[in-house]
Amino acid sequence: MRYLIGIFLAIVGAAAVLKTEWIVVNFGASAWAEEKFGTSGGTRLMWKVIGILLIFFGFLFITNMIQGFLIGTVGKILVR
């Protein structure tokens, strides 16, 4: 099951990176992203970052490294 979840996340992430312009045209620009990331390309940058993160977490799921990654990063904050 983790393979399917990982492949799905990687495919959705790749689609978000490759089809950023289509997403912006069909769903509109994000005022928050335009304010925080730039004046005319903030929304596109936001979708590309989301896509790259989805690809990264998809590969973590496929390789079964998600638990180690989460424990190594945010686990130290949550576990005493």
Phi, psi and omega in degrees: 000324181295330177296317180295318179296315180296316178295319178299314179297318180294320180292316179296320177296317178296321178295321179295323179288316185283327185250036181300316181298319179297318180296316181293319180294318185277330183249350176090169181276155177260121181296322179297314181294321179296323180288319186275324188258341181156172187277320184239352183232014184295320180292319179297317178297319179301314180293326177291320178294317177300317180297317179294321176295321177296319177297315180300311180290330175298315178291328174296320177294315182299317183272003179060037179252007185295319181295315178297321179295313182293320178294321181288339182254289184268351180295328180290336177281320187274330182258134181257000000 
